[in-house]
Amino acid sequence: MNSLYKKIDEILWNDWDPIGVNDIAPRDEYQSYVPEIYKMVMENKTETEIAERLHKIERETMGMFGNKEHCKDIANKIMKK
């Protein structure tokens, strides 16, 4: 696993955590989203595109209201690789 992939995994687990379970859930709770976000970074997608994808995952996959501003902060953190 390369360092960028690992960094994205850690950011999603420690910082994104949209369902607030990183202190009780299995460590792999968000790992299924890492390949897609990693691919977006490697394809030079914008911070906005990454934030929108994270927000869409929150709303459509997780069934939550989602927090667009938080997703922007997470995308910014990811892009500061």
Phi, psi and omega in degrees: 000125182281168187293324179294316179301314179296320179297316179298316178302314181294320179295316180297320182287309187278325190249319182287296174031060187296337179259003173064045184239009187291356175260353182228336185274164174300147184302338183270012185310318184250005185295337180291343180268346184298313182303319181293316180292320177301314180299319179299318178296315182294333178271011179059036174293155183281163176302320179297317179297320179293316178300318180296321179293316178299318180295320178295320177300315179303313185283310190271323182272319184265347179071030181255172176290325181083155181229097186300318180296318178297319178297323176296318178297319180293317178299320177299317179297317179297318183288344178277023180316000000 
